[in-house]
């Protein structure tokens, strides 16, 4: 299982965090080149591959394999 996040494109909209049924995502304390604290798949092992995060991301930042 893999949840890929393009950290440099993430703008911290937190849609993935609000839509994920398994609470996989968290905001990091790290800042990308755009100046945003990006999300990470902090609990990737809990992911059930529903794909809601991938289809809801407005910037196509997330890819679930």
C-alpha positions in Angstrom: 0.0 0.0 0.0 1.3 3.4 -0.8 -0.1 6.9 -0.5 2.0 9.4 -2.5 1.8 13.1 -1.8 3.4 15.8 -3.8 4.5 17.9 -0.9 5.6 20.8 -3.1 2.1 21.2 -4.6 0.1 20.8 -1.4 -1.5 24.0 -0.2 -2.9 22.7 3.1 -6.5 22.9 2.2 -7.1 19.9 4.5 -9.8 18.4 2.3 -8.1 15.0 2.5 -8.1 15.2 6.2 -11.8 16.0 6.5 -12.9 13.4 3.9 -10.7 10.4 4.9 -12.8 7.8 6.7 -9.7 6.3 8.5 -8.0 9.6 9.6 -4.8 8.8 7.6 -3.6 12.4 7.1 -1.9 15.0 9.3 -0.5 18.4 8.7 3.3 18.5 9.2 5.4 21.2 10.7 7.5 21.3 7.5 6.9 24.1 5.0 7.1 23.5 1.2 8.4 26.0 -1.4 5.0 27.7 -1.6 5.1 28.4 2.2 2.4 25.9 3.2 2.6 23.2 5.9 1.9 20.2 3.8 0.0 17.0 4.7 1.5 13.6 5.1 0.0 10.1 5.3 0.8 9.7 9.0 -1.2 6.5 9.4 -0.7 5.0 5.9 -1.2 1.5 7.3 -4.8 2.4 8.1 -5.6 3.4 4.5 -8.4 1.3 2.9 -7.8 2.5 -0.7 -11.2 4.2 -1.0 -9.6 6.9 -3.1 -11.7 9.7 -1.7 -8.6 11.8 -0.9 -7.3 11.4 -4.4 -10.5 12.4 -6.2 -11.2 15.2 -3.8 -7.8 16.9 -3.9 -8.2 20.1 -6.0 -4.5 20.2 -6.9 -4.1 16.4 -7.7 -1.5 16.1 -5.0 -2.4 12.7 -3.7 -2.1 9.3 -5.5 -3.2 6.0 -3.9 -1.8 2.7 -5.1 
